Amino acid sequence: MVLKWIDQAPRRVLALISAACVAMLAFGMYLQHVVGLEPCPMCIVQRYALIGVAIFAGLASARGSKGWWMGWGVLAMIASGFGAFVAARQSWLQWYPPEIATCGRDFYGMIENYPISRAIPMIFRGSGDCAAIDWTFLGGSIANWSFVCFVGFAVVLLALLVRGLKVGGKQGGSGYSMA
C-alpha cells in the first residue's frame, strides 16, 4: 500500500516528509522554550539536519519535473542520513556515557571562538549534556526518536528515488505522474 502511494503521489510524499520535519522542529522548540530543556550541541546539529531535510523535501515537492524532485530528493536523503548518524552517536553517548563529563561551550560559542577544523570535532565528541536524558517517550530519548525518524525519512526517500528510477527506465524518462 505504501509503495503504491509512493508511485501515485511522490510529490505528496515529499511534502509530507517536509511537514513532518517542520512539526518535529516545532516540537523541539516547544521542549526548549516551554518545557525548559536546553539543547546540547548534537541536538542543534540534528535540528540543522531536520531543517535541511525539510527544505530539500519541500523543494522537491514544489515542481513536477522528475529531474528536479529526484535531485532535491537525493539531497534530502543525504541530510536525513547525516541526521541519523548524529542521532545514533548521541544515543550511543546516552547508553554508554563517558566517565568524565566534559560539558563544553554551546554550539555557537564553539563556532565563534574556534576555527571550523577544531569546532567540528568538538561538536561530535559530545559532552555531559549530550549524554543526559532529560525527556523520554515510550522508553526512548529524544535522540532515539530522532534516529528513528531520520531513518524512516531516509528509507521512504530511498524507496521514492529507486521506484522513480525504475518507472523512468520503463517509460523512457517521463517518470511518475506527478500528483
DAQUILIN-V149988 format. One record per residue. RES is the residue in three letters. OMEGA is omega in whole degrees, -180 to 180 (999 if undefined). Layout:
res-><RES & RES>
omega-><OMEGA & OMEGA>
This chain:
res-><MET & VAL & LEU & LYS & TRP & ILE & ASP & GLN & ALA & PRO & ARG & ARG & VAL & LEU & ALA & LEU & ILE & SER & ALA & ALA & CYS & VAL & ALA & MET & LEU & ALA & PHE & GLY & MET & TYR & LEU & GLN & HIS & VAL & VAL & GLY & LEU & GLU & PRO & CYS & PRO & MET & CYS & ILE & VAL & GLN & ARG & TYR & ALA & LEU & ILE & GLY & VAL & ALA & ILE & PHE & ALA & GLY & LEU & ALA & SER & ALA & ARG & GLY & SER & LYS & GLY & TRP & TRP & MET & GLY & TRP & GLY & VAL & LEU & ALA & MET & ILE & ALA & SER & GLY & PHE & GLY & ALA & PHE & VAL & ALA & ALA & ARG & GLN & SER & TRP & LEU & GLN & TRP & TYR & PRO & PRO & GLU & ILE & ALA & THR & CYS & GLY & ARG & ASP & PHE & TYR & GLY & MET & ILE & GLU & ASN & TYR & PRO & ILE & SER & ARG & ALA & ILE & PRO & MET & ILE & PHE & ARG & GLY & SER & GLY & ASP & CYS & ALA & ALA & ILE & ASP & TRP & THR & PHE & LEU & GLY & GLY & SER & ILE & ALA & ASN & TRP & SER & PHE & VAL & CYS & PHE & VAL & GLY & PHE & ALA & VAL & VAL & LEU & LEU & ALA & LEU & LEU & VAL & ARG & GLY & LEU & LYS & VAL & GLY & GLY & LYS & GLN & GLY & GLY & SER & GLY & TYR & SER & MET & ALA>
omega-><-180 & 180 & 178 & 179 & 177 & 179 & -174 & -174 & -178 & 180 & 177 & 177 & 179 & 178 & 178 & 176 & 179 & 179 & 178 & 177 & 179 & 178 & 178 & 177 & 178 & 178 & 176 & 177 & 176 & 179 & -179 & -170 & -180 & -179 & 177 & 177 & 178 & 179 & 176 & 179 & -180 & 176 & 180 & 177 & 177 & 176 & 178 & 176 & 177 & 177 & 178 & 179 & -179 & -178 & -177 & 178 & 177 & 177 & 179 & -178 & -173 & -177 & -177 & 180 & -176 & 179 & 179 & -174 & 178 & 177 & 178 & 177 & 177 & 178 & 177 & 179 & 178 & 178 & 178 & 177 & 177 & 178 & 178 & 178 & -179 & 179 & 178 & 178 & 179 & 176 & 178 & 179 & 179 & 180 & -179 & -175 & 178 & -179 & -180 & 178 & -179 & -179 & -176 & -179 & 175 & -175 & -177 & 176 & 178 & -178 & -177 & -172 & -178 & 173 & -175 & 179 & 178 & -177 & -177 & 176 & 178 & -180 & -175 & 177 & -179 & -180 & 176 & 179 & -179 & 180 & -179 & 176 & -176 & -174 & 177 & 174 & -178 & 177 & -180 & 178 & 177 & 180 & 178 & -179 & 176 & 177 & 180 & -180 & 179 & 179 & 177 & 177 & -178 & -180 & 179 & 179 & 178 & 178 & 179 & -178 & 180 & 180 & 176 & 177 & 180 & 179 & 179 & 180 & -179 & -174 & 178 & 172 & -179 & 176 & -177 & 163 & -170 & 179 & 999>
